[in-house]
Amino acid sequence: MRHMVLALALLPSGAAAWERLDTDRITEVLNDTTVQYDAHTVQHFRSDGSTDYITERYSAGRWAARENRYCSVWPPSDLWTCYDVDVRGAQIRFISDDGSISEGTLQE
């Protein structure tokens, strides 16, 4: 226990922890929001459940918050894939079942 307290004490005071979002918070955070992944990649999340991913090419899909996860489907596939979602300030990350992470910044 002392080691855990010491480790926490050594963290910079301004360091915020990642917050895991539940279904309601995922919907609240993503509705009508844009996530900027890098200089050339953005994703728009609309409150009607549509989403588009724009990088070298354009992709249109659907999104939903289900069972405390962000889920999306990208035609022509009809398979939904779900991710855990964490936020820290304006940063957001989507964590797949295999542990890979896509991280971006929430845009106003």
N, C-alpha and C positions, 0 to 999 in steps of 0.2 A: 504494500500500500504506500509506504514512504517513497518508493521508486516512482510510482505513478504521480504522486503529488509533486515530486521534484521535476519530473518530465513536463508536467503541465506548467510549472513555474518558469521553466526555461523557454516556453513558447513566447514569441514576441507579443506584447500586449495588444497590438492591432490586428493580430492574426485571427480571422473569423473561421469558424468551423463550417464545413459543408452541412447543409440541412437536407435531409431526405424528405421529399414531398409525398403527400398522400393524394388520393384521387381529386379531392376538392381543390387543393393547392395547385396541382398540375394544371387543372382547368383554368383556375384563376390566373396563374402566371402565363400560360401560353395563349389564352384567348386573345385574338387580334394583336398578336405580337410578332416581331421579327427577331430571329436569332442570326447573328453574324458569326460564322465559323472561322473565316479567314478573309483576306482582302478580296477574294473572288467568289465566295460561297455564302449564300444566305438562304434562310428558310422562313417562309411566312406561314403563320398558323391563324386560320380564320375561325370565328366563333360558330360558323355553320359546319365545321368539321373538315373543311377542305384545307389542304396545305400544298405549297409548292416549294421545290428545292431548286435553286438556281446556282449553277456553277458553269462548267464548259457547255452544259446542255440543260434544258429545262425539264423537270419532272413534276407531274401533278399527282397528288394522292389524297388520302383521307387520314385523319387522326382522331384519336379519342383517348380519354383517361379512363382506365379500367383497373380495378383491383390494385390501386396505388402504383400504377405504372402508366407510362406513355406508350401508346400503341399506334402503329401506322401500317398502311397498306399502300402499295405502289403498283397500279396496273401496268402491265397486263396480269400480274400476279394477283391472286385473291387471298393470299396468306398474310395474316396480320402478324407483325413482329412487335414485341413489347420490351420496354427498357425501364429500369429504375431511373429516377430523376433527382438530382441534387442541385441546390443553388447555394451560392455564396456571394452576397451582394448582387452585382449584375452578371456574374458568371453563372453558367448553367452547364450541366453535363448529363449526358445520356449514357447509361451503363448497360451493356448487353449481357445476356446470360453467360457468355464466355469471358466476361470481365473487360472487354474492350470498351474504351471510352471515347465519345465524341464530345468535345467541349467547345462552347461558344459564348458569346456575349449577348445578353438581352438588349434590344434596341428600343428606344422610346419612340 
